[in-house]
């Protein structure tokens, strides 16, 4: 009976030792899992910190661009009255995009910057060229006459009626183009248009 009890106790002790070994393996596996999770959390924290720094840098750059646009847009918009008729249809929508940066459902910064660059390029190109444009011009008596206008860049333009009876020149002002009748220019303008 004592031998049976000793054998039973040995079997239970062996079973307990096996269970302790199994539990020790489970504890080691859990510690390894905790270490992996901790490392992953640390990497996630690092990635989050980097993303926050990138976001802050982008916000700083955005603020710089907004400040630049807010500073330069009024200067460029001041040229809007100087824009000659042949260029006005092309540039008016771009001027509106430049003005709509801070509107609640406005233009993105990229669109506003692209609009500003497009306006400057168009103005520069027009200023470096000679442009002929046909249009109707209102006279002092309310009469309208069809004219051909030669724009020499953005600084001055000469016009003459198709009949050759009326001619003059125009210059940009803060309130738009100011047209002056000077009919004796008609032959010279006709020669320039020929």
LUMMARTI-353150 format. One line per 10 residues: number of its first residue (from 0); their letters; for each residue x, y, z of C-alpha. Coordinates in Angstrom, 3 decimals, padded with zeros to 6 digits. Last residue first. Layout:
N
NUM	a	X,Y,Z; ... $
END
This chain:
194
193	xxxxxxxxxx	-001.414,096.939,-093.180; -002.233,097.551,-089.515; 000.729,099.895,-089.013; -000.173,101.805,-092.181; -003.782,102.183,-091.020; -002.491,103.421,-087.653; -000.345,106.032,-089.393; -003.280,107.136,-091.571; -005.726,107.309,-088.608; -003.445,109.282,-086.237 $
183	xxxxxxxxxx	-005.058,112.594,-087.322; -008.244,111.304,-085.654; -006.974,111.868,-082.124; -009.721,110.636,-079.811; -008.443,109.721,-076.352; -009.290,106.418,-074.658; -008.648,105.866,-070.944; -008.351,102.159,-070.108; -009.519,101.150,-066.690; -010.048,102.944,-063.370 $
173	xxxxxxxxxx	-006.427,102.699,-062.205; -005.325,103.876,-065.635; -004.319,102.103,-068.820; -003.606,104.140,-071.921; -005.604,104.535,-075.086; -005.022,106.056,-078.493; -007.015,107.680,-081.215; -008.697,107.227,-084.548; -011.949,108.029,-086.336; -012.599,108.507,-090.036 $
163	xxxxxxxxxx	-010.724,105.401,-091.215; -013.985,103.632,-092.080; -012.880,100.600,-090.054; -012.430,102.892,-087.085; -008.949,103.432,-085.766; -007.266,102.416,-082.563; -003.896,102.834,-080.885; -002.887,101.092,-077.677; -000.489,101.952,-074.896; 001.293,100.446,-071.917 $
153	xxxxxxxxxx	000.192,096.821,-071.712; 002.060,095.622,-074.759; 001.707,097.685,-077.892; -002.017,097.087,-078.341; -003.276,097.736,-081.866; -007.018,098.365,-081.901; -009.328,097.854,-084.839; -012.586,099.708,-084.448; -016.303,099.178,-084.913; -018.258,102.272,-083.921 $
143	xxxxxxxxxx	-020.852,102.752,-081.244; -022.788,106.001,-080.886; -023.488,107.145,-077.338; -022.619,110.759,-078.170; -019.208,110.427,-076.479; -018.247,107.402,-078.578; -018.639,103.776,-077.617; -016.042,101.417,-079.095; -016.995,098.107,-080.686; -014.208,095.575,-081.070 $
133	xxxxxxxxxx	-011.444,094.267,-083.301; -008.120,093.348,-081.673; -004.535,093.541,-082.869; -001.877,092.502,-080.379; 001.783,093.501,-080.332; 003.725,091.447,-077.818; 005.911,091.679,-074.739; 003.209,093.080,-072.467; 000.815,090.339,-073.564; 003.321,087.655,-072.549 $
123	xxxxxxxxxx	004.016,089.322,-069.210; 000.321,089.767,-068.464; -000.393,086.153,-069.416; 002.509,084.870,-067.297; 001.483,086.975,-064.293; -002.141,085.841,-064.551; -001.109,082.173,-064.950; 001.200,082.426,-061.917; -001.603,083.904,-059.808; -004.086,081.292,-061.013 $
113	xxxxxxxxxx	-001.623,078.478,-060.236; -001.109,079.916,-056.739; -004.874,080.149,-056.206; -005.372,076.609,-057.493; -002.618,075.254,-055.225; -004.015,077.146,-052.248; -007.415,075.610,-052.835; -010.216,077.826,-054.098; -013.239,078.559,-052.048; -015.953,076.766,-050.178 $
103	xxxxxxxxxx	-015.584,078.810,-047.006; -013.784,081.619,-048.906; -010.153,082.032,-047.878; -008.593,081.393,-051.285; -011.410,082.998,-053.314; -009.595,086.157,-054.463; -007.014,084.320,-056.571; -009.727,082.209,-058.142; -011.648,085.378,-059.085; -008.537,086.871,-060.735 $
93	xxxxxxxxxx	-008.201,083.647,-062.723; -011.807,083.857,-063.920; -011.180,087.470,-065.076; -007.933,086.593,-066.883; -009.030,084.976,-070.137; -012.034,087.225,-070.728; -009.910,090.301,-069.922; -007.052,089.603,-072.344; -008.565,091.037,-075.526; -010.160,093.852,-073.488 $
83	xxxxxxxxxx	-006.954,095.179,-071.976; -006.021,094.381,-068.373; -005.133,097.623,-066.632; -008.177,097.460,-064.351; -006.986,094.046,-063.154; -003.498,095.389,-062.389; -004.522,096.218,-058.815; -005.411,092.520,-058.490; -001.686,091.752,-058.705; -000.836,094.067,-055.832 $
73	xxxxxxxxxx	-003.834,092.880,-053.803; -002.774,089.236,-054.365; 000.825,089.734,-053.236; 000.457,089.927,-049.471; -002.461,087.529,-049.047; -000.748,085.088,-051.389; 002.524,085.253,-049.440; 000.731,084.878,-046.086; -001.238,081.923,-047.448; 001.988,080.364,-048.764 $
63	xxxxxxxxxx	003.741,080.845,-045.413; 000.748,079.450,-043.537; 000.775,076.405,-045.819; 004.493,075.915,-045.177; 003.869,076.036,-041.413; 000.935,073.654,-041.776; 003.130,071.311,-043.799; 005.801,071.413,-041.080; 003.184,070.702,-038.395; 001.804,067.786,-040.402 $
53	xxxxxxxxxx	005.308,066.413,-040.922; 006.025,066.708,-037.180; 002.720,064.960,-036.369; 003.565,062.221,-038.870; 007.002,061.745,-037.298; 005.454,061.540,-033.824; 002.899,058.999,-035.057; 005.659,056.893,-036.612; 007.640,057.014,-033.343; 004.533,056.099,-031.338 $
43	xxxxxxxxxx	003.802,053.234,-033.736; 007.403,052.027,-033.365; 007.036,052.128,-029.569; 003.704,050.306,-029.788; 005.295,047.669,-032.012; 008.146,047.255,-029.500; 005.664,046.960,-026.620; 003.574,044.441,-028.572; 006.681,042.384,-029.353; 007.837,042.489,-025.694 $
33	xxxxxxxxxx	004.340,041.547,-024.506; 004.268,038.625,-026.951; 007.696,037.438,-025.738; 006.494,037.685,-022.138; 003.360,035.717,-023.062; 005.480,032.995,-024.730; 007.771,032.808,-021.676; 004.727,032.567,-019.363; 003.241,029.814,-021.567; 006.563,027.930,-021.517 $
23	xxxxxxxxxx	006.684,028.226,-017.704; 003.088,027.008,-017.540; 004.027,023.925,-019.586; 007.073,023.267,-017.388; 004.937,023.668,-014.276; 002.304,021.303,-015.746; 005.012,018.727,-016.514; 006.359,019.060,-012.962; 002.822,018.663,-011.588; 002.273,015.524,-013.707 $
13	xxxxxxxxxx	005.619,014.120,-012.543; 004.638,014.893,-008.933; 001.252,013.245,-009.489; 002.915,010.115,-010.907; 005.456,010.109,-008.055; 002.589,010.461,-005.518; 000.734,007.539,-007.120; 003.924,005.453,-007.032; 004.523,006.369,-003.350; 000.914,005.522,-002.509 $
3	xxxx	001.225,002.213,-004.290; 004.500,001.498,-002.489; 002.856,002.373,000.826; 000.000,000.000,000.000 $
END
